[in-house]
């Protein structure tokens, strides 16, 4: 496909407006080696953009099974949203759903695990999640005087930050409405898609994941469909939520959920 774009991309009616074309347009050399690298980058981006949403939904459904007290408040919010008409903008006005997803992401950050990084950040049995790994290409000195030698790696301890008592009250406890006020209104800057130092789920605050808005809206849409139309429970109430696999904290593949259509009166 890459070579077809190169050979025919400028023909009338053949110019594409997508990620592949943007990467081709930004590449000066169109050698076989360069095209191979582009293909690898595209595959990496596709994988990076595809895994987050299904894993987030899986963890959210798990939490609904473990904490069914959140179902009714969420259903009422969904019904209120639906009464205003199904519109993408309405999903921005769902503070309870937004908070539930953000708390799910806080408790189950689907990011890199320590022991799986080849540069070995700690004990091999430790699966504390980190994110944004960066290799130091030349010696770097921080403003506080800390010096990082060349060829070292720097990461952000996302799980440690999102379970720090300095930023979260009772961080070990799942609180689905943690990011709302008692009246159900959202806290300031508490939206799921909003990156922050203490919530590095989307990466750095200056350059966060550009797909976070899509993930947030799509997750609300999918979860709302499940909550409104289906009953969900765990086949085994004691089933594990997650499994450390390769570089990710993923939903446990052997945890089974029982799903059936709701009987509405």
Buried (B, 14 or more C-beta within 10 A) or exposed (E): EBEEBEEEBEEEEEEEEEEBEEBBEEBEEBEEEBBEEBBEEBEEEEEEBEEBBBBBBBBBBBBBBBEEEBBEBBBEBBEEBEEEEEEEEBBBBBBBBBBBBBBBBBBBBBBBBBBBBEEEBEEEEEBBBBBBBEEEEEEBEEEEEEEBEEEEBEBBBBBEBBBEEEBBEEBEEBBBBBBBEEEEEBEEEBBBBBBBEEBBBBBEEEEBBEBBEEBBBBBBEBBBEBBBEEBBBBEEEEBEBBBBEEBBBBBBEEBEBEEEEEEEE
